[in-house]
Amino acid sequence: MKKVGIIIVNYKDYASRFLTDCIDSLRKQQVDSFTWQLYIVDNASSEASRAYLNKYTPEAKVIARSDGNYSAANKEGIERIMKDGCDYFVISNMDVEFDNNWLNELLIAVDGDEKVGIAQSKIMLYGKENTINSVGNIMHFLGFGFTKGYNEKDSGQYNNAREIRGYASGCSMIIKRAVIEKIGNYDEEYYMYHDDVELGWRAKLAGYKIIFVPKSVIFHKYEFSRSVRMLYYMERNRYIAVFSFYKLPTILLILPLLIIMDLGMLAYSIVNGWFFIKLKVYGYFLQPKSWQHILKVRKNVKKVRQVSDKVIADNMVGQVEYQEIMNPILKYIVNPVFNLYWRLIRLFIFW
């Protein structure tokens, strides 16, 4: 019987806020022909958080960590699961509730197709009747990631299983053991945000398909916020991904718009009070060790790459489509220009 390891990361007070509903729905899972084990990675662990987790989730294997690094937490969870002999790794949030068939539908979707490496559930917004959070995430050619279907009413328009053009959301996805064995584990350099972008991009370069599983449903207690910390990692990590995974000719082609977008983001940071956060991003890329890491990743990707930049580019978009950050300048100036440029330069990408 195949074994599944489910990783949920706790961070500080998350357990006291979200654990009860999450675990109650997890215990109701109806799974055929598989056994599963819950692993809770207690990030920024304390005596109080460990005691809370042991009391309310005695069935879980708790892994204590101190530094709060979300990517490293998932990496350590997967390492432990691999030692325990699991065939599949499920990554999910704690601020969710699961449909009773959530896990079984994920397993059915990935178990029968060798080409499928990762699968994502249908993620609904908790407390907003029949409203979508994500049906697969979209990738922008400058490294931005955003959700498909966000805030749409679910009237069955996404009821068919399909391949995801972008990447799977780390809110609820399943990864085959073979994928991690081939491409490597989570990259802890990302710390938080874009970790799912990075993993999905790397898996696609290695030739794996990422699919959407509409019958696997979760309800996400999602809150859009732009904390200072979030902005730093979102900006920094999209650049890490771009410089890590594109071939050099592709980087040269997108460089003009990469610079223009960065100047726009710099101006935006001044107006909105996070200029020093933007400077911190620049500071990261002035450190030799940052480029050493990127070059190491590029070397490892070269060893497993089976897919060209042309194929990757054909599945990326040229305009930002996420509603939460839409404004007139982005909608009527930036998006049309960038989309046109992307459509043109894609004609020249043959490598």
C-alpha positions in Angstrom: 0.0 0.0 0.0 1.4 3.4 -1.0 2.2 6.0 1.7 1.4 9.7 1.7 3.0 12.3 3.9 1.1 15.5 4.5 3.1 18.6 5.5 1.5 21.5 7.3 3.7 24.3 8.6 2.8 26.1 11.8 4.1 29.6 12.4 3.9 31.2 15.9 0.1 31.7 16.6 -1.2 30.0 13.5 -2.1 26.8 15.4 -4.2 28.6 17.9 -6.0 30.5 15.1 -6.5 27.7 12.5 -5.5 24.3 13.7 -8.8 23.0 15.1 -10.9 23.4 11.9 -8.0 22.2 9.7 -7.4 19.0 11.7 -11.1 18.2 12.1 -11.6 18.3 8.3 -8.3 16.3 7.8 -9.5 13.5 10.1 -12.6 13.1 7.9 -10.6 12.2 4.8 -11.9 9.2 2.9 -8.9 7.6 1.2 -8.8 4.4 -0.8 -5.7 2.2 -1.2 -3.3 4.6 0.5 -2.1 5.3 4.0 -1.3 8.8 5.1 0.7 10.4 7.9 0.5 14.1 9.1 3.7 16.0 9.6 3.5 19.4 11.3 6.6 21.5 11.0 6.6 23.9 13.9 8.4 26.9 12.5 9.7 29.5 15.0 8.9 26.8 17.5 8.5 27.4 21.3 7.7 25.3 24.3 4.1 26.6 24.2 3.6 25.9 20.5 5.0 22.4 20.8 2.8 21.6 23.8 -0.3 22.9 21.9 0.4 20.8 18.8 1.1 17.7 20.9 -2.2 18.2 22.8 -4.5 18.8 19.8 -2.8 16.7 17.1 -1.4 13.6 18.9 -1.5 11.7 15.6 1.0 14.1 14.0 4.7 13.9 13.8 5.9 17.3 15.0 9.2 18.7 13.6 10.5 21.7 15.5 12.4 24.5 13.8 13.5 27.8 15.1 14.2 30.2 12.2 10.8 30.7 10.6 12.0 29.9 7.1 8.9 28.5 5.3 10.8 27.0 2.4 13.3 25.3 4.7 10.4 24.0 6.8 8.9 22.3 3.8 12.3 21.0 2.8 12.9 19.5 6.2 9.4 18.0 6.2 10.0 16.3 2.9 13.4 15.0 4.1 11.7 13.4 7.0 8.9 12.0 4.8 11.4 10.5 2.4 13.2 8.7 5.3 9.8 7.3 6.4 9.3 5.8 2.9 6.4 7.9 1.6 5.6 7.8 -2.1 3.8 11.2 -2.3 4.3 14.5 -0.5 1.3 16.8 0.1 2.0 20.5 0.9 -0.9 22.4 2.4 -1.7 25.5 4.5 -3.0 25.4 8.0 -5.6 28.1 7.3 -7.8 25.8 5.3 -10.6 23.3 5.6 -10.6 20.1 3.5 -13.5 18.5 1.6 -13.9 14.9 2.6 -12.5 13.6 -0.8 -9.7 16.2 -1.1 -6.8 13.8 -0.6 -8.2 10.8 -2.4 -8.9 12.9 -5.6 -5.4 14.3 -5.6 -3.9 10.8 -5.3 -6.1 9.3 -8.0 -5.1 12.2 -10.4 -1.3 11.7 -10.0 -1.0 7.9 -9.4 -1.8 6.7 -12.9 0.3 9.0 -15.1 4.1 9.0 -15.1 4.3 12.3 -16.8 2.4 14.1 -14.0 4.7 15.3 -11.3 2.6 17.8 -9.3 -1.1 18.4 -9.0 -3.1 21.2 -7.4 -6.6 21.1 -5.8 -9.4 23.5 -6.6 -9.0 26.2 -3.9 -12.1 28.0 -2.9 -12.4 31.1 -0.7 -13.6 30.2 2.8 -16.7 32.1 3.9 -17.5 33.5 0.4 -20.2 31.2 -1.1 -19.1 29.3 -4.2 -16.1 31.7 -4.9 -12.8 30.6 -6.3 -9.4 31.4 -4.8 -7.3 29.4 -7.4 -7.7 26.8 -10.1 -4.0 26.8 -11.0 -1.5 29.7 -10.9 -0.4 31.9 -13.8 3.3 32.8 -14.5 4.3 36.2 -15.9 7.4 36.3 -18.0 9.1 38.8 -15.5 8.7 36.3 -12.6 5.4 37.5 -11.1 2.9 34.7 -10.1 -0.8 35.1 -9.6 -3.9 33.0 -9.3 -6.3 31.9 -12.1 -10.0 32.3 -11.4 -9.6 34.5 -8.4 -12.8 35.9 -7.0 -14.9 34.2 -9.8 -18.2 32.5 -8.9 -17.8 28.8 -9.5 -20.5 27.8 -12.0 -18.7 24.7 -13.3 -16.4 26.5 -15.8 -13.4 24.8 -14.2 -14.8 21.3 -13.6 -12.5 19.6 -16.1 -9.1 18.3 -15.1 -6.3 20.0 -17.2 -2.7 20.8 -17.3 -1.7 24.0 -15.5 0.2 26.4 -17.8 1.9 28.1 -14.8 2.5 26.4 -11.5 0.7 24.7 -8.6 -0.3 26.7 -5.5 1.6 25.7 -2.4 -1.8 26.1 -0.6 -2.7 22.6 -1.7 -0.5 20.4 -3.9 0.8 16.9 -4.2 4.3 16.1 -5.4 5.6 12.7 -6.5 8.7 11.3 -4.7 10.3 10.8 -8.1 10.1 14.5 -8.8 12.1 15.5 -5.7 14.6 12.7 -6.3 15.2 14.1 -9.8 15.1 17.9 -9.4 15.9 18.2 -5.7 14.1 19.5 -2.7 12.7 23.0 -1.8 15.2 25.8 -2.2 15.5 27.4 1.3 17.1 30.5 -0.2 13.5 31.6 -1.0 12.6 31.7 2.7 8.9 32.6 1.9 6.9 33.4 -1.2 7.6 32.2 -4.7 8.7 28.9 -3.3 5.9 27.2 -5.3 6.8 29.3 -8.4 10.4 28.0 -8.1 9.5 24.4 -7.5 7.0 24.4 -10.4 9.3 26.0 -12.8 12.1 23.6 -12.0 9.7 20.6 -12.4 8.5 21.8 -15.8 12.1 22.2 -17.0 12.7 18.6 -16.0 9.8 17.5 -18.2 7.0 17.0 -15.6 3.4 18.0 -16.1 1.5 20.0 -13.5 -2.2 19.4 -13.4 -5.4 20.9 -11.9 -7.7 18.5 -10.0 -11.2 20.0 -9.8 -12.7 17.2 -7.6 -10.1 17.8 -4.9 -11.5 20.8 -3.0 -10.2 22.9 -0.1 -11.5 26.1 1.4 -8.9 28.8 2.1 -9.2 31.4 4.8 -7.4 33.8 2.5 -6.5 37.4 3.4 -4.7 39.6 1.0 -2.1 41.8 2.7 1.1 43.4 1.7 3.3 43.3 4.8 6.7 44.8 4.5 8.3 41.4 4.9 6.1 40.0 2.1 7.1 42.7 -0.3 10.8 42.1 0.2 10.6 38.4 -0.5 8.2 38.7 -3.4 10.4 41.2 -5.2 13.7 39.5 -4.4 12.5 35.9 -5.2 11.0 36.7 -8.6 14.4 38.0 -9.6 16.1 34.9 -8.2 13.8 32.7 -10.3 14.3 34.7 -13.5 18.1 34.6 -13.2 18.1 30.9 -12.2 15.9 29.3 -14.8 15.9 31.3 -18.1 18.7 30.7 -20.5 21.0 33.6 -21.0 19.6 34.7 -24.4 16.1 34.8 -22.9 17.4 37.0 -20.1 18.9 39.4 -22.6 15.7 39.6 -24.5 13.5 40.4 -21.5 16.2 42.7 -19.9 14.8 46.0 -21.3 11.4 45.4 -19.8 12.9 43.9 -16.6 14.7 47.3 -16.1 11.6 49.3 -17.0 9.4 47.3 -14.6 12.0 47.7 -11.9 12.1 51.5 -12.3 8.3 51.5 -12.1 8.5 49.4 -8.9 11.1 51.7 -7.5 8.9 54.7 -8.1 6.0 52.8 -6.6 8.0 52.0 -3.5 8.8 55.7 -2.9 5.2 56.7 -3.2 4.0 53.9 -1.0 6.6 54.0 1.7 8.7 50.9 1.1 11.6 52.5 -0.6 14.1 51.0 1.9 12.7 47.6 1.3 13.4 48.0 -2.4 17.0 49.1 -1.5 17.3 45.9 0.6 16.4 43.9 -2.5 19.2 45.6 -4.5 21.5 44.9 -1.5 20.8 41.2 -1.8 22.0 41.1 -5.4 25.2 43.0 -4.6 26.4 40.1 -2.4 28.6 37.6 -4.2 27.1 34.7 -2.3 23.7 35.5 -3.9 25.1 35.0 -7.4 27.0 31.9 -6.3 23.7 30.4 -5.3 22.0 31.3 -8.6 24.9 29.9 -10.6 24.8 26.7 -8.6 21.0 26.4 -9.3 21.6 27.0 -13.0 24.2 24.3 -13.1 21.9 21.8 -11.4 19.0 22.7 -13.7 21.2 22.1 -16.8 21.7 18.5 -15.6 17.9 17.7 -15.5 16.6 20.1 -18.2 14.4 18.4 -20.8 12.2 21.4 -21.9 13.3 24.4 -23.9 12.8 28.0 -23.0 10.5 28.2 -26.0 8.0 25.8 -24.4 8.2 27.5 -21.1 7.7 31.0 -22.7 4.7 29.7 -24.6 3.0 29.0 -21.3 3.8 32.4 -19.7 1.7 35.5 -20.0 2.6 39.1 -20.8 0.2 41.0 -18.6 -0.5 41.0 -14.9 -4.0 39.7 -14.3 -4.4 39.7 -10.6 -7.3 41.8 -9.5 -6.0 42.8 -6.0 -3.2 44.9 -7.5 -4.9 46.3 -10.6 -4.7 50.0 -11.2 -5.3 52.3 -14.3 -1.6 52.6 -15.1 -1.1 48.9 -15.0 -4.3 48.1 -16.9 -4.2 50.6 -19.7 -0.4 51.3 -20.2 1.9 48.7 -18.7 -0.1 45.6 -19.5 -0.8 46.4 -23.2 2.8 47.4 -23.9 4.4 44.5 -22.0 2.0 42.0 -23.6 2.8 43.2 -27.1 6.6 43.1 -26.4 6.3 39.6 -25.0 4.3 38.4 -28.0 7.0 39.8 -30.3 10.1 38.5 -28.5 8.6 35.0 -28.1 8.8 34.7 -31.9 12.6 34.9 -31.5 13.0 32.3 -28.7 13.9 29.0 -30.4 16.3 27.6 -27.8 
